[in-house]
Amino acid sequence: MTRVVVLVEQDSQDTLDWAAAEAAARSAELRVVYAFPWTHPLDAFDELSVDERDLEAADTVVRDAVEYVRGLFPSLHVSSTVFPGRPLTALLNEARETAGALVVIGHGRRYERKLARRLARRTTASLAVVGLTRDRTTGPSVGRVVVAVDGDSDALGFAFGAARRRGTGLTVVGPDDVSAWQTVYPEVDVRHRTDDGTGTVLVESAAAALTVLTLRDDGGVSRLARGPVVLV
């Protein structure tokens, strides 16, 4: 079974909502992860231990998140873990456990770029950066999946699969020939924007269901785009 790994943090309900919906659409397991600061106290035997109060508080956060998700998707396979340490380390550990995992974090996290680089180098996981908005944003690719790549087959495959799961169309930004992918996914409506560049990606990403980028071509777009972004 594939796995969607979501980091639960303060004000992360949008992220949890998106990750749960994505896991349900993929028929995947949702793995809820919570990382908390570890002050490295020593126990009576001078060995490192975790403060029980910190552990209990972390367990409560995770339990509440799991109950919330099961209320939304009762049949979804949900597991959870708490990690005494940095979120970056917790997510890398989880990504190594399952081939092709999707790691989901909230928009604007300071470790986002470092996590993306390490996931690309050390795992087969992809990273989704979720920044949902409640404004009535509109754009030329509203409700569609947008992909900005330069011949990257992994990103194209991810984007076509995401569009099919959502029952929506795909907007391809750039000069890529996607005829082979259209043969595999004939039900996906494809539009092309051959004038690539950051400006075009941002325009198309407004109100898009998902924007798919490659790590090397991101160029900071993931921090500017509105809505969820996946770095493949």
N, C-alpha and C positions, 0 to 999 in steps of 0.2 A: 504493500500500500504506500502511495506517495504521502508526503507530509507537508503541511503548512505550519511553520513555526512563527508564533506571534509573541512579541515582547510586550508585557503589560507594564505600563508606567502611569504616572499621574496624568490625568486628562487624556486617556488613551482609548476611550470608548469607540470613537470613530474607527480607530485602527483595529480594534477587536471585532467590530461589526463587519468590516471589510474582509478581514482574514477568515472569519467564520463563514461568510457567504462564499468566498473563494474556495475554501475547503469543501463546502457542500456541493458547489458546482463541479469540483474535480472528483468527488467521491473519495476525498483524501482524509487522513487523520489531521485533526487540529491539535497542535502541541502548544500549550500555554506556558510561557516562561516568565518568571519574575526573578530579577536580580536585586540584591540588597547589599548595602555597605557592610563590609566585614572589618571589625576593629582589631582582629587578631588577639583576643584575650587568651591568657594561659590558664589551663585548668589546674587542679590540685597536684597533678603530676608533671607540671611545667610543659604540657603539650598544648598545641593550638586547639581551640574549640570555638564553637559558635554560641553566642548568647541566646539562651532559650527564648527570651522575650522577642528578640529579632526574628527568630525562626517561627514563632507562633504568629507574629504579625504578618510575616511573608506567607505563611500557610493560609491565613484568612483572606489576604488579597487574591491569591490563586483560587481558593475555593469559591469566592464570590464571582470571579470571572468565569469559572467553569459553569456554575449554576446559571449565570446570565446567558451564556452561549447555549446551554441545553434548553433554556426556555425559548430561544429563537429557533433552534434546529434540534429537536428531540432525538432524531436518529443519527446525528453526527457523532463520529468516533472522536472523543476528546480525551487527551491525556495532559498532564501538567508536571512541572518541576519548579523547585525554588533553588536559587544558586547564590551562595554567599560570595559575592565578588562583583566584578565589572560586567555590565550588560554585553560589552563587546566579546569578552571571553565566553560568557554563557551562550551567546548566539553561535559563535564559532564551534563550540563543543557540540551543540545540537545539530548544526549543519553537517558536521562530519558523520553523524549517525545514520543519515538517510541520503542515498544518491538522488540528486535532482530535487532537493527540498526547496521550497519557497520560503524565504525569511521575510517577515513583515515587521516594519518599525514605523513610528510616527515621523511626520515631516519635521525637519529642522533640528534633528539630533546632532550634537557636535561630533559624534563618532561615525557619522554616516559614511563619509568618504573612506575612512580607514577600514570600516567594516566591509564596504564594497570591494576594496582592493584585496583584502585578505580572503574574502569568500571566493573571489575570482582565482586567486593563486593557490588556495589550499583545499577547495571543495568544488563540488559540481552544483552548488546551490545558486539560485538567483535571489535578488534582493528587491522587495517591493517597498517603496516609500509612500506612505499614505498621508495625504493632506486633504481630506474631504471638505467641501464648502457648502454652506447652506444658502448662499446667495443664488439668485436666478441667473447664473452665468450662462451665456450662449456662445456659440462658436460654430464654425463650418463643419466640425466633426462631432457635434453634440451626440452623446450616447454611443459613439463608435470607439473602436480601438485604433490608436495612432501608433505607428512604428517608424522610427527614424534610424536607419541603418545604412551601411555601405558594404553590401555583399555579405553580411553576417547571417549565415543560415540558421544558427541557433536562435537569434533574435526574431527572425522571420517566422520560424516554426512556432516559437512561443506566441507571437502575435496572432498568427492564423488560428492556433488552437484556442487562444483566449477569446477571439471574435466568435468562433463557432460555439464555445461553451455559453457565451452570453447571448447568442442569437442575434448578433449585430454585425455591422459592416466594418471594414478595415481601411484606414487611410494610410498609404505608404508615402513617406516624405523622402525624396531622393531618387536617384536614377536606377534603382534596382529593378532587375527583370524578375518578376514573381510568377511567371507563367507556369513554372513547374509546381509551385505551391498551390496555384489556383486549380491545377489538375487534381491535387490531393484533397483540396477543400473547395469543391465547386459551389457549395451553398453560401460561401462568404462573398458578399459584395465588396469589390475592391475599387478604391479611388486612388489616383496618383497625384502627388504634388512634386513635380520634378525640380522646382526651385528649392533646394535644400538650404539649411542654415538655421541658426538658433531662432531667429525671428519667425520663420515659417513654422517650426515645431511648436513654439509657444502659442501662436495663433491657432493652430490645429488642436492643441491640447486643451484649450479652453472648453470646459464642459464635456470633454471626452470621458468615456467610461474607464479608459486605461491608456497610458502612454508607455510604450516599450522603447528603451534605449539600450545601446551597448555601453559598457563601462568606458571604453576608450573614446567614444564619441560624445560622452555626456556633456563635457565642457561647462558644467554648472547648471545645465538645463533642468535637472531634477529638482534643484532648489527653487527654481522660478516657476515651473509648471504648476498649474492648479489641478488638484485631483491626484489620484494614485499614479505612481510611476514605478515601473519595474526595470531594474538594471540587470541585463543578462550577460 
